[in-house]
């Protein structure tokens, strides 16, 4: 069973499409098959990847191979800026489907910023937003139980519909949700099933619908 679609995670202030497109045009276009690892956690790197089409997932692993997902990203977004200082990559990035990216080296980015200094502020804003998101995720992991984290994720992905329900249209499997929440797939499956039985969730062709407010505790 999967929670289905393409709802963007929470509202974000996007980078200027014109500036990002102009930067993308200076990069090297590369295509990646589903399952291709673009970035390996712990490696050194000084390139960013601007997504032209497809989807990427950023994640981390521990010594036992357990994964946690930091986020999924689609066309118009970019990844890799956290290592522009030449430090170690803080996360791995994998292609969730066939994906095309413009790969930008640090040298290319420096020349672009020299010509477009305002983009430096957009880049800084991106780093700040991701740092805030990481802080929020750490807080949720520390202070919420698994159900609380699941509710936060569902509410983040849900989009208000004309009939008063909310649609979750993000194509996330229970395993991917578990990776995001830091729990087992079996736990996610059980909680989703309980919410369906309780009349809070309903699976539809276009995704899952939230039929009424989710309870604070389960």
Residue pairs with C-beta under 8 A, 6 or more apart in sequence:
1 174
1 189
1 192
1 203
2 171
2 172
2 173
2 174
3 157
3 168
3 170
3 171
3 172
3 173
3 174
3 177
3 192
3 207
3 208
4 168
4 169
4 170
4 171
4 172
4 206
4 207
4 208
5 168
5 169
5 170
5 171
5 206
5 207
6 74
6 169
6 170
6 171
7 157
7 158
7 159
7 167
7 168
7 169
7 170
8 74
9 71
9 72
9 156
9 157
9 170
10 156
12 129
13 125
13 129
14 76
15 78
15 119
15 122
15 126
16 118
16 119
16 122
17 76
19 116
19 118
19 119
19 122
20 50
20 76
20 78
22 112
22 116
23 50
23 102
23 104
23 108
23 109
23 112
23 116
23 119
24 50
24 52
24 102
24 104
25 102
26 102
26 104
26 108
26 111
26 112
27 50
27 102
27 103
27 104
27 105
27 108
28 102
28 103
29 52
29 100
29 101
29 102
29 103
30 100
30 101
30 102
30 103
31 98
31 99
31 100
32 38
32 54
32 95
32 98
32 99
32 100
32 101
33 95
33 98
34 95
34 96
34 97
34 98
34 99
35 94
35 95
36 94
36 95
36 99
37 92
37 93
37 94
38 49
38 56
38 79
38 93
38 94
38 95
38 101
39 45
39 49
39 58
39 79
39 80
39 89
39 91
39 92
39 93
40 89
40 92
41 60
41 61
41 89
41 90
41 91
41 92
42 88
42 89
43 88
43 89
44 83
44 86
44 87
44 88
44 89
45 80
45 83
45 89
46 83
46 84
46 86
46 105
46 106
47 80
47 103
47 104
47 105
47 106
48 78
48 79
48 80
48 81
48 84
48 103
48 104
48 109
49 56
49 78
49 79
49 80
49 93
49 101
49 102
49 103
49 104
50 77
50 78
50 101
50 102
50 103
50 104
51 73
51 74
51 75
51 76
51 77
51 78
51 79
51 99
51 100
51 101
52 75
52 100
52 101
52 102
53 75
53 98
53 99
53 100
54 74
54 75
54 95
54 96
54 97
54 98
54 99
54 100
54 101
55 72
55 73
55 74
55 95
55 96
55 97
55 99
56 72
56 73
56 74
56 79
56 93
56 94
56 95
56 96
56 99
56 101
57 69
57 71
57 72
57 73
57 93
57 94
57 96
57 176
58 69
58 70
58 71
58 72
58 73
58 79
58 91
58 92
58 93
59 67
59 68
59 69
59 70
59 91
59 92
59 93
59 94
59 179
60 67
60 68
60 70
60 90
60 91
60 92
61 67
61 68
61 92
67 179
68 179
68 180
68 182
69 176
69 179
69 180
70 91
70 134
70 137
71 133
72 96
72 170
72 172
72 176
73 79
78 104
78 126
79 93
80 89
80 93
81 123
81 126
81 127
82 89
82 90
82 91
82 127
82 130
83 89
83 90
84 106
84 109
86 106
104 112
112 119
113 119
113 120
113 123
140 148
140 149
140 152
141 149
141 182
144 152
146 181
146 183
146 187
146 191
147 191
147 217
147 218
149 181
149 182
149 183
150 177
150 181
150 188
150 191
150 192
151 214
151 216
153 177
153 180
153 181
154 168
154 210
154 214
155 214
157 168
157 169
157 170
157 172
158 166
158 167
158 168
158 210
159 166
159 167
159 168
159 169
160 166
161 167
161 209
165 209
165 210
165 211
166 209
166 210
167 204
167 206
167 207
167 208
167 209
167 210
168 207
168 208
168 209
168 210
169 206
169 207
170 207
172 180
174 185
174 188
174 189
174 192
175 185
177 188
178 184
178 185
178 187
178 188
181 188
191 218
192 201
194 218
195 201
195 214
196 202
196 203
199 211
199 212
200 210
200 211
200 212
200 214
200 215
201 208
201 209
201 210
201 211
202 208
202 209
202 211
